[in-house]
Amino acid sequence: MVSEQIQPLNSLGPVDGKPAGQEEEIIKDPAKRDYKEGRDFLKNGELAQAAICFHNALKGFEEQNDELGIANASDRLGDVCLEKEEYQMAIDHYLRSYAICEKKEDSFSILALNKKLAVCYRRTGQLDKALEVLFDILDHYKMVRNPQGTVQILEVLAEVFMEKGDNSAAADAYRTAASIHANFKHKRLAKEFEERAAQVEQGQG
C-alpha cells in the first residue's frame, strides 16, 4: 500500500527546512511561528492544537500572499485531517497545495502530495481518482528511473484494480512488476509476482 506515513512537502523549503539564520525571522513572523508550533503539535499527536496553529498560519500566509507558506500550511492541515480520518477535508487541503506546487513545477512535492491523495481517495472509495493519481506517481518514477518506486506503485495499482473487481488489470500490473524484477535478475521476486498474477486471474487474489 502507498506509504501512509505523513511526510512534509519535499521541496517547499523556506518554512520547513530553515537555516539557522532564519530562526529569528520565524519568531518575528506570526504565521511562521504558528506553522512551526503546529508542526510540533502534529509530531506529538496533539491534532486539535495542530489544526488551530496551521489554520492561523494559513490565514497569515494568505494575508502576506506567501504562496509557499499557503502550500505548506494547506499540506499540513491535510495531514491533520488524514490523521483524524476526515478524508474529504484532507483531499481539499492537499488539492490546494497541489495547485501551487503545480504552478511552481515542483515535481517532488507533487509526488509527496499524490501519495497522500491516493490514500484518501482509496479510503473514500474514489477508486478511479486513486488510479489516476497512482498512474501520475508511476509516470514520475519511470521518468526518474526509479525501479523500486515503480514496483511499489504497481503493487498498489494491483490492489486498487482488485478493489474495483478488475482482476485482469491487477494481473497485468503484477506481471509488469515481475518483468522489472526479471530485468534486474531478481529471479525469486519475478517468480513471486508471476505467481500473484496467476492467482489473481484465478480469482484467488
C-alpha positions, 0 to 999 in steps of 0.5 A, spaced: 500 500 500 502 507 498 506 509 504 501 512 509 506 515 513 505 523 513 511 526 510 512 534 509 512 537 502 519 535 499 521 541 496 517 547 499 523 549 503 523 556 506 518 554 512 520 547 513 527 546 512 530 553 515 537 555 516 539 557 522 539 564 520 532 564 519 530 562 526 529 569 528 525 571 522 520 565 524 519 568 531 518 575 528 513 572 523 506 570 526 504 565 521 511 562 521 511 561 528 504 558 528 506 553 522 512 551 526 508 550 533 503 546 529 508 542 526 510 540 533 503 539 535 502 534 529 509 530 531 506 529 538 499 527 536 496 533 539 491 534 532 486 539 535 492 544 537 495 542 530 489 544 526 488 551 530 496 553 529 496 551 521 489 554 520 492 561 523 498 560 519 494 559 513 490 565 514 497 569 515 500 566 509 494 568 505 494 575 508 502 576 506 500 572 499 506 567 501 504 562 496 509 557 499 507 558 506 499 557 503 502 550 500 505 548 506 500 550 511 494 547 506 499 540 506 499 540 513 492 541 515 491 535 510 495 531 514 491 533 520 485 531 517 488 524 514 490 523 521 483 524 524 480 520 518 476 526 515 478 524 508 474 529 504 477 535 508 484 532 507 483 531 499 481 539 499 487 541 503 492 537 499 488 539 492 490 546 494 497 545 495 497 541 489 495 547 485 501 551 487 506 546 487 503 545 480 504 552 478 511 552 481 513 545 477 515 542 483 515 535 481 517 532 488 512 535 492 507 533 487 509 526 488 509 527 496 502 530 495 499 524 490 501 519 495 497 522 500 491 523 495 491 516 493 490 514 500 484 518 501 481 517 495 482 509 496 479 510 503 473 514 500 472 509 495 474 514 489 477 508 486 478 511 479 481 518 482 486 513 486 488 510 479 489 516 476 493 519 481 497 512 482 498 512 474 501 520 475 506 517 481 508 511 476 509 516 470 514 520 475 518 514 477 519 511 470 521 518 468 526 518 474 528 511 473 526 509 479 525 501 479 523 500 486 518 506 486 515 503 480 514 496 483 511 499 489 506 503 485 504 497 481 503 493 487 498 498 489 495 499 482 494 491 483 490 492 489 486 498 487 484 494 480 482 488 485 478 493 489 474 495 483 473 487 481 478 488 475 482 482 476 485 482 469 488 489 470 491 487 477 494 481 473 497 485 468 500 490 473 503 484 477 506 481 471 509 488 469 512 488 476 515 481 475 518 483 468 522 489 472 524 484 477 526 479 471 530 485 468 534 486 474 535 478 475 531 478 481 529 471 479 525 469 486 521 476 486 519 475 478 517 468 480 513 471 486 509 476 482 508 471 476 505 467 481 500 473 484 498 474 477 496 467 476 492 467 482 489 473 481 486 471 474 484 465 478 480 469 482 484 467 488 487 474 489 
